[in-house]
Amino acid sequence: MEMIIKLPVSTAECEEGPIVNFNPGNCFVRYDSEDETGTVWTEVHFSGAVAIRFTPDRFVTEEMVVAYGKVCAQNPSSWISSLRSHAQHRLPDSVRHFLVYFDHQGCLEVLASNVRLK
């Protein structure tokens, strides 16, 4: 698992997040944290997004927990391999398998071409 982005704020104690907004080509993930001024929101943007899935905390694997507080990429990805073997349309070569783990919530996985903090 390769770390892509170290997130600026911990994903440990979200009260309202993560909030996921997915539309073809884009996935925006917002999560909240607290500081001395109140609630602070962090947003991660996955561009070229083609699929998402969420695994609740009680079902996450040890490998998923590695993506705590960061965005990681999994390579090779059995999810990408599976889609490529069953897809009627070609999956872009640029698609990568990204993971973000939210403590006590679960793991969000996104197949996308790129990721950045917004």
Number of C-alpha atoms within 10 A of each C-alpha: 15 12 14 16 17 14 17 10 16 18 23 16 15 20 11 12 17 21 13 15 11 16 11 10 13 19 22 20 20 17 23 21 18 14 8 6 6 9 13 12 15 18 17 19 18 23 19 19 23 20 18 16 10 15 15 13 16 9 10 16 12 8 11 22 17 17 26 20 19 20 23 23 21 19 12 11 13 11 13 17 12 10 14 14 10 9 10 8 8 10 14 12 7 10 17 23 22 26 28 26 28 25 16 13 19 21 23 22 22 24 24 23 19 17 22 14 14 11
